[in-house]
Amino acid sequence: MKYTPIPVEMLCPTCDSITVLTDEITLMVNPYSGTSTYALICPSCDEVVCGPAEADRIFRALRALVEVHRFEVVPEMLETHSGPPISSDDVLDFHQAIHGIS
């Protein structure tokens, strides 16, 4: 079911109170953590405004009215890793090893 966009009052860190339509708000939901983030372009200053959506009760009521993106995280991102991060020297050593360069 398609809804008619409705005006919503939001806060821009630069412009203070702004009014945007619900179809100008994107809601991103992380299915693993259950957290949500909203994003929009401020109509006054053209800056991206975003913040945690779970703190705003309005998004619970308007969730059906805004564009929702569920992002997927590859399982490797959820794994626990140990040891130091790889360095540029590690990358060069790997490159040399796979190309037979000594």
N, CA and C atoms as an extended XYZ file, in Angstrom:
306
Properties=species:S:1:pos:R:3:atomname:S:1:resname:S:1:resid:I:1 pbc="F F F"
N         0.839       -1.170        0.000 N   MET     1
C         0.000        0.000        0.000 CA  MET     1
C         0.889        1.240        0.000 C   MET     1
N         0.656        2.152       -0.904 N   LYS     2
C         1.429        3.382       -1.033 CA  LYS     2
C         0.740        4.496       -0.260 C   LYS     2
N         1.512        5.206        0.544 N   TYR     3
C         0.983        6.295        1.348 CA  TYR     3
C         1.350        7.638        0.725 C   TYR     3
N         0.532        8.625        0.988 N   THR     4
C         0.834        9.990        0.583 CA  THR     4
C         1.834       10.555        1.581 C   THR     4
N         2.951       11.128        1.106 N   PRO     5
C         3.933       11.696        2.036 CA  PRO     5
C         3.301       12.778        2.908 C   PRO     5
N         3.694       12.789        4.162 N   ILE     6
C         3.193       13.809        5.080 CA  ILE     6
C         4.379       14.604        5.631 C   ILE     6
N         4.172       15.859        5.983 N   PRO     7
C         5.263       16.661        6.541 CA  PRO     7
C         5.589       16.243        7.970 C   PRO     7
N         6.895       16.220        8.265 N   VAL     8
C         7.381       15.858        9.593 CA  VAL     8
C         8.396       16.918       10.018 C   VAL     8
N         8.317       17.358       11.242 N   GLU     9
C         9.290       18.318       11.744 CA  GLU     9
C        10.494       17.564       12.294 C   GLU     9
N        11.671       17.958       11.838 N   MET    10
C        12.927       17.324       12.254 CA  MET    10
C        13.871       18.419       12.730 C   MET    10
N        15.014       17.997       13.276 N   LEU    11
C        16.029       18.951       13.696 CA  LEU    11
C        17.271       18.793       12.833 C   LEU    11
N        17.761       19.901       12.310 N   CYS    12
C        19.025       19.952       11.579 CA  CYS    12
C        20.034       20.607       12.521 C   CYS    12
N        21.235       20.038       12.668 N   PRO    13
C        22.220       20.645       13.568 CA  PRO    13
C        22.615       22.066       13.151 C   PRO    13
N        22.465       22.376       11.864 N   THR    14
C        22.824       23.703       11.371 CA  THR    14
C        21.642       24.661       11.370 C   THR    14
N        20.489       24.191       10.908 N   CYS    15
C        19.330       25.071       10.686 CA  CYS    15
C        18.285       25.019       11.785 C   CYS    15
N        18.439       24.130       12.746 N   ASP    16
C        17.475       23.924       13.819 CA  ASP    16
C        16.244       23.202       13.282 C   ASP    16
N        15.061       23.724       13.470 N   SER    17
C        13.828       23.028       13.094 CA  SER    17
C        13.585       23.132       11.585 C   SER    17
N        13.346       21.969       10.950 N   ILE    18
C        13.051       21.911        9.519 CA  ILE    18
C        11.834       21.025        9.308 C   ILE    18
N        11.185       21.173        8.185 N   THR    19
C        10.064       20.317        7.831 CA  THR    19
C        10.410       19.581        6.549 C   THR    19
N        10.295       18.252        6.598 N   VAL    20
C        10.541       17.416        5.424 CA  VAL    20
C         9.358       16.475        5.251 C   VAL    20
N         9.209       15.958        4.051 N   LEU    21
C         8.167       14.969        3.797 CA  LEU    21
C         8.691       13.584        4.124 C   LEU    21
N         7.793       12.692        4.484 N   THR    22
C         8.220       11.340        4.866 CA  THR    22
C         8.932       10.617        3.729 C   THR    22
N         8.638       10.950        2.471 N   ASP    23
C         9.340       10.273        1.377 CA  ASP    23
C        10.749       10.825        1.161 C   ASP    23
N        11.147       11.842        1.939 N   GLU    24
C        12.506       12.377        1.882 CA  GLU    24
C        13.385       11.804        2.997 C   GLU    24
N        12.822       10.921        3.803 N   ILE    25
C        13.540       10.311        4.928 CA  ILE    25
C        13.823        8.858        4.587 C   ILE    25
N        15.064        8.443        4.821 N   THR    26
C        15.434        7.043        4.646 CA  THR    26
C        15.718        6.455        6.021 C   THR    26
N        15.169        5.289        6.276 N   LEU    27
C        15.379        4.583        7.533 CA  LEU    27
C        16.188        3.335        7.233 C   LEU    27
N        17.342        3.206        7.879 N   MET    28
C        18.210        2.042        7.686 CA  MET    28
C        18.153        1.180        8.944 C   MET    28
N        17.841       -0.101        8.755 N   VAL    29
C        17.655       -1.020        9.873 CA  VAL    29
C        18.724       -2.109        9.813 C   VAL    29
N        19.406       -2.309       10.924 N   ASN    30
C        20.383       -3.387       11.038 CA  ASN    30
C        19.667       -4.580       11.669 C   ASN    30
N        19.424       -5.651       10.884 N   PRO    31
C        18.679       -6.788       11.428 CA  PRO    31
C        19.434       -7.564       12.504 C   PRO    31
N        20.753       -7.409       12.567 N   TYR    32
C        21.540       -8.144       13.560 CA  TYR    32
C        21.497       -7.490       14.930 C   TYR    32
N        21.583       -6.180       14.955 N   SER    33
C        21.604       -5.491       16.248 CA  SER    33
C        20.250       -4.906       16.619 C   SER    33
N        19.355       -4.778       15.618 N   GLY    34
C        18.054       -4.188       15.876 CA  GLY    34
C        18.080       -2.671       15.925 C   GLY    34
N        19.233       -2.069       15.640 N   THR    35
C        19.320       -0.616       15.654 CA  THR    35
C        18.853       -0.034       14.323 C   THR    35
N        18.402        1.202       14.376 N   SER    36
C        17.929        1.900       13.179 CA  SER    36
C        18.544        3.289       13.142 C   SER    36
N        18.785        3.771       11.930 N   THR    37
C        19.331        5.097       11.711 CA  THR    37
C        18.507        5.782       10.638 C   THR    37
N        18.230        7.067       10.816 N   TYR    38
C        17.521        7.808        9.776 CA  TYR    38
C        18.496        8.745        9.082 C   TYR    38
N        18.184        9.091        7.838 N   ALA    39
C        18.986       10.052        7.085 CA  ALA    39
C        18.072       10.849        6.173 C   ALA    39
N        18.415       12.101        5.993 N   LEU    40
C        17.670       12.982        5.092 CA  LEU    40
C        18.591       14.110        4.681 C   LEU    40
N        18.215       14.832        3.637 N   ILE    41
C        18.937       16.019        3.196 CA  ILE    41
C        18.150       17.231        3.690 C   ILE    41
N        18.810       18.101        4.419 N   CYS    42
C        18.143       19.312        4.918 CA  CYS    42
C        17.754       20.189        3.729 C   CYS    42
N        16.482       20.572        3.638 N   PRO    43
C        16.057       21.405        2.516 CA  PRO    43
C        16.605       22.837        2.586 C   PRO    43
N        17.111       23.255        3.735 N   SER    44
C        17.634       24.614        3.881 CA  SER    44
C        19.120       24.715        3.552 C   SER    44
N        19.927       23.787        4.085 N   CYS    45
C        21.382       23.885        3.914 CA  CYS    45
C        21.970       22.772        3.041 C   CYS    45
N        21.147       21.825        2.590 N   ASP    46
C        21.587       20.700        1.743 CA  ASP    46
C        22.591       19.778        2.420 C   ASP    46
N        22.685       19.815        3.729 N   GLU    47
C        23.560       18.908        4.459 CA  GLU    47
C        22.813       17.617        4.793 C   GLU    47
N        23.556       16.528        4.913 N   VAL    48
C        22.961       15.258        5.328 CA  VAL    48
C        22.725       15.318        6.832 C   VAL    48
N        21.528       14.985        7.241 N   VAL    49
C        21.162       14.934        8.657 CA  VAL    49
C        20.850       13.477        8.975 C   VAL    49
N        21.497       12.938        9.980 N   CYS    50
C        21.219       11.546       10.351 CA  CYS    50
C        21.326       11.386       11.856 C   CYS    50
N        20.762       10.300       12.335 N   GLY    51
C        20.799       10.042       13.760 CA  GLY    51
C        20.145        8.714       14.072 C   GLY    51
N        20.232        8.290       15.315 N   PRO    52
C        19.615        7.028       15.711 CA  PRO    52
C        18.099        7.134       15.698 C   PRO    52
N        17.449        6.232       14.991 N   ALA    53
C        15.989        6.299       14.871 CA  ALA    53
C        15.288        5.660       16.056 C   ALA    53
N        15.923        4.745       16.732 N   GLU    54
C        15.236        4.083       17.831 CA  GLU    54
C        14.959        5.033       18.989 C   GLU    54
N        15.684        6.145       19.043 N   ALA    55
C        15.455        7.115       20.108 CA  ALA    55
C        14.262        8.015       19.811 C   ALA    55
N        13.853        8.084       18.554 N   ASP    56
C        12.752        8.958       18.174 CA  ASP    56
C        11.466        8.158       18.039 C   ASP    56
N        10.514        8.441       18.883 N   ARG    57
C         9.236        7.720       18.845 CA  ARG    57
C         8.496        7.927       17.534 C   ARG    57
N         8.744        9.045       16.898 N   ILE    58
C         8.031        9.336       15.653 CA  ILE    58
C         8.313        8.271       14.593 C   ILE    58
N         9.518        7.699       14.600 N   PHE    59
C         9.846        6.707       13.583 CA  PHE    59
C         9.118        5.392       13.812 C   PHE    59
N         8.739        5.137       15.030 N   ARG    60
C         7.924        3.936       15.264 CA  ARG    60
C         6.563        4.111       14.597 C   ARG    60
N         6.009        5.313       14.705 N   ALA    61
C         4.701        5.576       14.116 CA  ALA    61
C         4.773        5.732       12.601 C   ALA    61
N         5.867        6.292       12.109 N   LEU    62
C         5.979        6.580       10.679 CA  LEU    62
C         6.755        5.525        9.891 C   LEU    62
N         7.151        4.447       10.536 N   ARG    63
C         7.979        3.436        9.876 CA  ARG    63
C         7.368        2.949        8.567 C   ARG    63
N         6.053        2.842        8.531 N   ALA    64
C         5.389        2.399        7.306 CA  ALA    64
C         5.383        3.478        6.236 C   ALA    64
N         5.679        4.716        6.625 N   LEU    65
C         5.601        5.835        5.689 CA  LEU    65
C         6.950        6.253        5.112 C   LEU    65
N         8.041        5.735        5.641 N   VAL    66
C         9.361        6.113        5.142 CA  VAL    66
C        10.012        4.936        4.441 C   VAL    66
N        10.956        5.257        3.566 N   GLU    67
C        11.680        4.219        2.842 CA  GLU    67
C        12.604        3.495        3.814 C   GLU    67
N        12.468        2.170        3.902 N   VAL    68
C        13.250        1.376        4.843 CA  VAL    68
C        14.252        0.530        4.067 C   VAL    68
N        15.517        0.598        4.476 N   HIS    69
C        16.567       -0.236        3.904 CA  HIS    69
C        17.080       -1.153        4.997 C   HIS    69
N        17.029       -2.438        4.737 N   ARG    70
C        17.621       -3.403        5.672 CA  ARG    70
C        18.974       -3.780        5.087 C   ARG    70
N        20.027       -3.498        5.841 N   PHE    71
C        21.323       -3.816        5.291 CA  PHE    71
C        21.817       -5.140        5.840 C   PHE    71
N        22.484       -5.851        4.985 N   GLU    72
C        23.015       -7.152        5.340 CA  GLU    72
C        24.507       -7.020        5.646 C   GLU    72
N        24.935       -7.722        6.636 N   VAL    73
C        26.338       -7.738        7.012 CA  VAL    73
C        26.875       -9.119        6.685 C   VAL    73
N        28.006       -9.168        5.974 N   VAL    74
C        28.590      -10.475        5.675 CA  VAL    74
C        29.005      -11.119        6.992 C   VAL    74
N        28.831      -12.429        7.126 N   PRO    75
C        29.122      -13.097        8.402 CA  PRO    75
C        30.538      -12.849        8.921 C   PRO    75
N        31.497      -12.669        8.019 N   GLU    76
C        32.877      -12.437        8.445 CA  GLU    76
C        33.016      -11.165        9.281 C   GLU    76
N        32.120      -10.193        9.047 N   MET    77
C        32.186       -8.941        9.808 CA  MET    77
C        31.780       -9.151       11.266 C   MET    77
N        31.053      -10.227       11.531 N   LEU    78
C        30.587      -10.498       12.891 CA  LEU    78
C        31.539      -11.396       13.667 C   LEU    78
N        32.569      -11.923       12.975 N   GLU    79
C        33.524      -12.804       13.628 CA  GLU    79
C        34.463      -12.011       14.536 C   GLU    79
N        34.933      -12.668       15.584 N   THR    80
C        35.936      -12.080       16.455 CA  THR    80
C        37.305      -12.356       15.848 C   THR    80
N        38.113      -11.336       15.725 N   HIS    81
C        39.451      -11.483       15.149 CA  HIS    81
C        40.485      -11.218       16.224 C   HIS    81
N        41.595      -11.925       16.120 N   SER    82
C        42.673      -11.703       17.077 CA  SER    82
C        43.952      -11.392       16.301 C   SER    82
N        44.926      -10.851       16.985 N   GLY    83
C        46.189      -10.501       16.356 CA  GLY    83
C        46.167       -9.090       15.825 C   GLY    83
N        47.324       -8.639       15.409 N   PRO    84
C        47.414       -7.261       14.917 CA  PRO    84
C        46.798       -7.138       13.529 C   PRO    84
N        46.351       -5.950       13.148 N   PRO    85
C        45.829       -5.757       11.791 CA  PRO    85
C        46.948       -5.903       10.770 C   PRO    85
N        46.581       -6.222        9.536 N   ILE    86
C        47.611       -6.353        8.514 CA  ILE    86
C        48.152       -4.968        8.178 C   ILE    86
N        49.412       -4.951        7.777 N   SER    87
C        50.062       -3.684        7.439 CA  SER    87
C        50.281       -3.624        5.932 C   SER    87
N        50.739       -2.483        5.454 N   SER    88
C        51.054       -2.364        4.020 CA  SER    88
C        52.197       -3.296        3.648 C   SER    88
N        53.130       -3.537        4.569 N   ASP    89
C        54.209       -4.493        4.304 CA  ASP    89
C        53.651       -5.905        4.124 C   ASP    89
N        52.644       -6.265        4.925 N   ASP    90
C        52.010       -7.573        4.781 CA  ASP    90
C        51.385       -7.719        3.394 C   ASP    90
N        50.750       -6.664        2.920 N   VAL    91
C        50.115       -6.687        1.602 CA  VAL    91
C        51.174       -6.838        0.516 C   VAL    91
N        52.261       -6.080        0.629 N   LEU    92
C        53.348       -6.196       -0.356 CA  LEU    92
C        53.971       -7.584       -0.342 C   LEU    92
N        54.183       -8.137        0.860 N   ASP    93
C        54.726       -9.497        0.966 CA  ASP    93
C        53.791      -10.504        0.317 C   ASP    93
N        52.493      -10.360        0.531 N   PHE    94
C        51.515      -11.254       -0.076 CA  PHE    94
C        51.538      -11.133       -1.591 C   PHE    94
N        51.591       -9.913       -2.099 N   HIS    95
C        51.642       -9.659       -3.540 CA  HIS    95
C        52.872      -10.341       -4.148 C   HIS    95
N        54.005      -10.159       -3.494 N   GLN    96
C        55.238      -10.778       -3.995 CA  GLN    96
C        55.143      -12.292       -3.952 C   GLN    96
N        54.538      -12.832       -2.913 N   ALA    97
C        54.427      -14.292       -2.785 CA  ALA    97
C        53.536      -14.880       -3.875 C   ALA    97
N        52.403      -14.259       -4.182 N   ILE    98
C        51.511      -14.864       -5.185 CA  ILE    98
C        52.016      -14.658       -6.601 C   ILE    98
N        52.913      -13.679       -6.794 N   HIS    99
C        53.459      -13.439       -8.134 CA  HIS    99
C        54.865      -13.999       -8.283 C   HIS    99
N        55.358      -14.709       -7.259 N   GLY   100
C        56.668      -15.330       -7.341 CA  GLY   100
C        57.810      -14.338       -7.385 C   GLY   100
N        57.628      -13.195       -6.784 N   ILE   101
C        58.664      -12.162       -6.751 CA  ILE   101
C        59.420      -12.295       -5.435 C   ILE   101
N        60.749      -12.271       -5.526 N   SER   102
C        61.510      -12.372       -4.266 CA  SER   102
C        62.240      -11.114       -3.937 C   SER   102
